[in-house]
Amino acid sequence: MHNKIWWVEVEDLLRREWNSEFSWDEIISLRDCLQAKLDEIRGRLGIRDRVYLCRACHQEHTDRLEVTVNALLYRLCKLGLETEEEIHKKSYRWKKYRKEYGLDSTGKKVVEKEVSKI
């Protein structure tokens, strides 16, 4: 199973495009570019998403490998592009921003599921 996110090409893209002055919208946009590169690499190599049987609903689901904003932030530290202290601060601000704007870990708006009333 290939659950690798940080392929060399993905890291190179992150190194080239990163700017410490990015707004959250720009960071999310960069995350989208990294995700597209990851999907391209996995497609080119014929790597498919993991399929599993859900114990709750007994349906098959796929487990898509995603680049999250936090994963992007912490990779910046690993690559030496940001300090650990700065990344901790950004991660904390990201958590607050996510909550304020109702975003998931990838920066997409969370859609509330309707609960049927019986």
N, C-alpha and C positions, 0 to 999 in steps of 0.2 A: 504494500500500500504506500502511495506517495502522498504524504500530508505536509509537504514542504511548501512554505510560502516564499521564503527569501532566497529565490534563485538569484544567481549573479546578475542577470539582466534586470531583475526587479530592483535589486540594491543599486545598480548603476543608475537606473532611472530616478530613484529616490535621491541619490547623491547629486545628480545633475539638476534636478528640479527644486530641491528644498531651499526655502528662504525662511529664516527665523522670524521674519516680520509678517508672515502669512496670517491672514484672518482665518477664522474657523471655516468659512465658505471655501477659501482657497485650499486649506488643508483637506477638506472633504473632497474637493475636486482632484487634488493630487492622489488621494486614496482611491478614487474612482479610476484614475489612470493606472495606478499600481495594480488594481484588481483586473483591469482589462489586459495588462501585460501578463499577469499570472494566468488568466484564463487562456490567453493565446499560447503560452508555453505549455500548459497542461493539454490543450487541444492538439498542438503540434506533436506532442509526445504520446498522444493517445491515452492520457491519464483521465479516468472518469471519476466522478464523485462517488463517495461511499454510499451504498444503499443498505438500509437497515429496516427491520420490521419493528414497528412501534408497539410496545406492550400495551399501551393505553387504548389505541384505536384499531390495532391489528392490521394496519395498512403499511405499505412500503413507503419510505421517505428517502430523499437523498440528503446527504450531509455535505453541503457545498463549503469548500474551503474559502474563507473570506479574509481579506485584509481589513482589520478594524482600525479605527483611528488610534486607539491606544497601542496597538501593535506597531503602527507606523511611528508613533512618538517614541516608544521604547527602542525601536530599531535605530532611530537617530542617535541615541545615546551609545548603543553598541558600535555604531559606525564612527563615533567620535565627532558627530556633527553638532551635538548639543551636550551640555553637562547633565549629569544625573540630577542635580538639584533643579535645573531648569525644566527637565522632563517631568519631575514630580509635580512641580508647580503647574505646568501645562496640563498634565493628566487630571489634576484636581479641578482646574478651570474647565476642562472638557466635560468632566462629570456634571458640573453645575450647568454648563451650557446645554448639554444633552437633556437634562431634566427640565430646564426652562422651556426648551423648544420642542420637547416630545420626540427626540431622535433615538434611533437604535444605535448599536455600536459602530455601524458603518456610516452614520450621519444621515440616514434616510428617515423621513417622517414615519412615526409609528402609527399604524392604522388600527384604531380600536375595533375589536371584533364585537359585532352585535350579539348580545345575549338574548336568546329567545325566552319570552316569558310564557310559562305553561300554566 
